[in-house]
Amino acid sequence: MLNVKILGPGCANCKKLEAVAREAASAAGVQAEFEKVSDMKQIMRYDLLSTPGLVINDTLVSSGRIPTMAEVQKWLCA
């Protein structure tokens, strides 16, 4: 099972990113555990320049934007 983290303070973009990531995982048939990370100390461990951030299995794959569902699926299935 993949571990997916949404990094950010809980803003509208963070929620949209989580929705896109959940939808991408579901559409790809990938089992994933989702976690919201809003603690700035934890967020800074990922060298994030701007939120929202998307982390898959402890690797930062996206920051500062909302990727497309196709992009997220590609990362989940890599």
Stockholm file with secondary structure:
# STOCKHOLM 1.0

chainA/1-78         MLNVKILGPGCANCKKLEAVAREAASAAGVQAEFEKVSDMKQIMRYDLLSTPGLVINDTLVSSGRIPTMAEVQKWLCA
#=GR chainA/1-78 SS CEEEEEESSSCHHHHHHHHHHHHHHHHHTCCEEEEEECCHHHHHTTTCSSSCEEEETTEEEEESSCCCHHHHHHHHHC
#=GC SS_cons        CEEEEEESSSCHHHHHHHHHHHHHHHHHTCCEEEEEECCHHHHHTTTCSSSCEEEETTEEEEESSCCCHHHHHHHHHC
//
